[in-house]
């Protein structure tokens, strides 16, 4: 096996650093969308389902389907790379949020919850693997910590603001905005390099 020259190692490291910046920016937008969506999505589901039992089933379906897909997502993201899975989950998230505004039955909600769990599971595994692949071993903890600090801060701010937006404009309007934010985040992901 040929050893990389200093220049090749430097170029590779620069690509990793650029990828990490692009990935972080994209996921800041994702965090913004999740912050607007997640807490109020539970209220939306509870109102839609009409009972605590239905609420429990709908949330349980997300976690169950997400757990089911972890092994497959991990295996195939190693094989094909994380970028296609990250792009797929970004587009799928935009579609899912939009579909919440047009469903009109409990059965449709359950199917949407299953799909949502599958997408969330694929994203979680791909996100973790991508961070591992694009951070140096010696500074991995620092870089991953910085990534989650930024993403977490943006998500928290979005949660604070989400209640005001939904109070002013209602679920549907805010869900349309969230869907658009997911599309922006996904568009940024296309800039990731091998």
KEMIRO-485233 format. One record per residue (C-alpha): x, y, z. Coordinates in steps of 0.02 Angstrom, whole numbers, plus 50000, padded with zeros to 5 digits. Example, Ala and Ser with C-alpha at 12.3 -4.5 7.8 and 13.67 -1.06 7.14 Angstrom:
REM residues 2
xx=50615, yy=49775, zz=50390
xx=50684, yy=49947, zz=50357
//
This chain:
REM residues 194
xx=50000, yy=50000, zz=50000
xx=50070, yy=50170, zz=49948
xx=50094, yy=50299, zz=50084
xx=50016, yy=50469, zz=50055
xx=50134, yy=50614, zz=50025
xx=50131, yy=50765, zz=50141
xx=50035, yy=50864, zz=50009
xx=49905, yy=50726, zz=49988
xx=49882, yy=50711, zz=50176
xx=49863, yy=50900, zz=50189
xx=49734, yy=50904, zz=50048
xx=49639, yy=50760, zz=50127
xx=49637, yy=50849, zz=50295
xx=49575, yy=51010, zz=50213
xx=49432, yy=50914, zz=50130
xx=49386, yy=50838, zz=50299
xx=49386, yy=51010, zz=50382
xx=49283, yy=51086, zz=50241
xx=49160, yy=50941, zz=50248
xx=49141, yy=50962, zz=50435
xx=49101, yy=51148, zz=50414
xx=48973, yy=51113, zz=50277
xx=48898, yy=50972, zz=50378
xx=48886, yy=51082, zz=50533
xx=48803, yy=51225, zz=50437
xx=48678, yy=51106, zz=50358
xx=48637, yy=51029, zz=50526
xx=48617, yy=51198, zz=50607
xx=48473, yy=51222, zz=50486
xx=48412, yy=51047, zz=50527
xx=48420, yy=51091, zz=50712
xx=48321, yy=51249, zz=50678
xx=48187, yy=51145, zz=50591
xx=48186, yy=51011, zz=50727
xx=48177, yy=51144, zz=50862
xx=48025, yy=51225, zz=50782
xx=47946, yy=51055, zz=50752
xx=47982, yy=50925, zz=50885
xx=47902, yy=50993, zz=51046
xx=47746, yy=51055, zz=50956
xx=47734, yy=50900, zz=50849
xx=47692, yy=50804, zz=51009
xx=47551, yy=50926, zz=51045
xx=47493, yy=50911, zz=50864
xx=47491, yy=50720, zz=50874
xx=47400, yy=50722, zz=51040
xx=47267, yy=50839, zz=50970
xx=47254, yy=50737, zz=50811
xx=47244, yy=50567, zz=50897
xx=47120, yy=50620, zz=51027
xx=47174, yy=50503, zz=51168
xx=47327, yy=50461, zz=51270
xx=47323, yy=50282, zz=51202
xx=47332, yy=50344, zz=51022
xx=47469, yy=50466, zz=51070
xx=47570, yy=50324, zz=51149
xx=47549, yy=50213, zz=50996
xx=47598, yy=50351, zz=50874
xx=47756, yy=50398, zz=50970
xx=47800, yy=50215, zz=51001
xx=47791, yy=50180, zz=50814
xx=47925, yy=50312, zz=50782
xx=48045, yy=50236, zz=50908
xx=48009, yy=50057, zz=50855
xx=48033, yy=50088, zz=50669
xx=48190, yy=50191, zz=50704
xx=48265, yy=50052, zz=50808
xx=48224, yy=49926, zz=50672
xx=48322, yy=50020, zz=50539
xx=48483, yy=50056, zz=50637
xx=48575, yy=49897, zz=50585
xx=48532, yy=49914, zz=50400
xx=48570, yy=50101, zz=50397
xx=48740, yy=50075, zz=50478
xx=48788, yy=49934, zz=50360
xx=48738, yy=50020, zz=50199
xx=48803, yy=50192, zz=50247
xx=48973, yy=50109, zz=50269
xx=48955, yy=50029, zz=50098
xx=48891, yy=50177, zz=49998
xx=48946, yy=50324, zz=50106
xx=48842, yy=50434, zz=50221
xx=48809, yy=50577, zz=50098
xx=48669, yy=50491, zz=49998
xx=48582, yy=50441, zz=50160
xx=48597, yy=50616, zz=50233
xx=48524, yy=50693, zz=50075
xx=48384, yy=50565, zz=50069
xx=48337, yy=50595, zz=50251
xx=48338, yy=50784, zz=50225
xx=48217, yy=50775, zz=50079
xx=48112, yy=50643, zz=50167
xx=48100, yy=50752, zz=50323
xx=48035, yy=50897, zz=50219
xx=47903, yy=50783, zz=50141
xx=47852, yy=50709, zz=50310
xx=47826, yy=50879, zz=50391
xx=47722, yy=50935, zz=50242
xx=47617, yy=50776, zz=50248
xx=47571, yy=50812, zz=50430
xx=47472, yy=50961, zz=50365
xx=47363, yy=50857, zz=50246
xx=47329, yy=50692, zz=50336
xx=47153, yy=50669, zz=50401
xx=47144, yy=50499, zz=50486
xx=47227, yy=50408, zz=50629
xx=47285, yy=50268, zz=50513
xx=47373, yy=50395, zz=50402
xx=47456, yy=50467, zz=50556
xx=47519, yy=50295, zz=50608
xx=47594, yy=50262, zz=50435
xx=47675, yy=50432, zz=50437
xx=47747, yy=50397, zz=50609
xx=47824, yy=50234, zz=50548
xx=47903, yy=50322, zz=50400
xx=47962, yy=50463, zz=50513
xx=48047, yy=50338, zz=50628
xx=48136, yy=50253, zz=50483
xx=48201, yy=50419, zz=50419
xx=48256, yy=50476, zz=50593
xx=48348, yy=50311, zz=50619
xx=48440, yy=50325, zz=50454
xx=48487, yy=50506, zz=50491
xx=48550, yy=50470, zz=50667
xx=48665, yy=50330, zz=50610
xx=48728, yy=50426, zz=50458
xx=48759, yy=50583, zz=50562
xx=48860, yy=50488, zz=50692
xx=48962, yy=50394, zz=50561
xx=48995, yy=50552, zz=50461
xx=49059, yy=50644, zz=50614
xx=49175, yy=50498, zz=50651
xx=49241, yy=50493, zz=50474
xx=49275, yy=50680, zz=50463
xx=49360, yy=50713, zz=50629
xx=49539, yy=50674, zz=50681
xx=49561, yy=50544, zz=50816
xx=49660, yy=50660, zz=50931
xx=49532, yy=50802, zz=50921
xx=49374, yy=50702, zz=50887
xx=49295, yy=50736, zz=51057
xx=49328, yy=50923, zz=51041
xx=49256, yy=50935, zz=50865
xx=49105, yy=50825, zz=50902
xx=49074, yy=50924, zz=51061
xx=49082, yy=51089, zz=50965
xx=48963, yy=51019, zz=50833
xx=48832, yy=50963, zz=50960
xx=48850, yy=51125, zz=51060
xx=48810, yy=51231, zz=50906
xx=48670, yy=51118, zz=50848
xx=48596, yy=51107, zz=51023
xx=48602, yy=51295, zz=51049
xx=48510, yy=51329, zz=50885
xx=48381, yy=51195, zz=50924
xx=48350, yy=51270, zz=51096
xx=48327, yy=51445, zz=51024
xx=48207, yy=51373, zz=50894
xx=48105, yy=51288, zz=51030
xx=48089, yy=51453, zz=51122
xx=48031, yy=51540, zz=50963
xx=47924, yy=51398, zz=50897
xx=47788, yy=51422, zz=51026
xx=47767, yy=51605, zz=50978
xx=47760, yy=51564, zz=50792
xx=47632, yy=51426, zz=50814
xx=47532, yy=51538, zz=50930
xx=47529, yy=51674, zz=50797
xx=47513, yy=51574, zz=50636
xx=47455, yy=51399, zz=50684
xx=47528, yy=51227, zz=50651
xx=47505, yy=51218, zz=50463
xx=47595, yy=51380, zz=50420
xx=47742, yy=51341, zz=50535
xx=47753, yy=51163, zz=50468
xx=47767, yy=51234, zz=50291
xx=47912, yy=51344, zz=50350
xx=47994, yy=51194, zz=50433
xx=47979, yy=51093, zz=50273
xx=48067, yy=51233, zz=50179
xx=48207, yy=51240, zz=50307
xx=48236, yy=51053, zz=50285
xx=48252, yy=51081, zz=50097
xx=48382, yy=51219, zz=50125
xx=48481, yy=51106, zz=50242
xx=48477, yy=50965, zz=50116
xx=48534, yy=51079, zz=49975
xx=48689, yy=51124, zz=50077
xx=48729, yy=50938, zz=50097
xx=48759, yy=50923, zz=49909
xx=48921, yy=51022, zz=49934
xx=49000, yy=50882, zz=50036
xx=49151, yy=50805, zz=49949
xx=49220, yy=50629, zz=49951
//
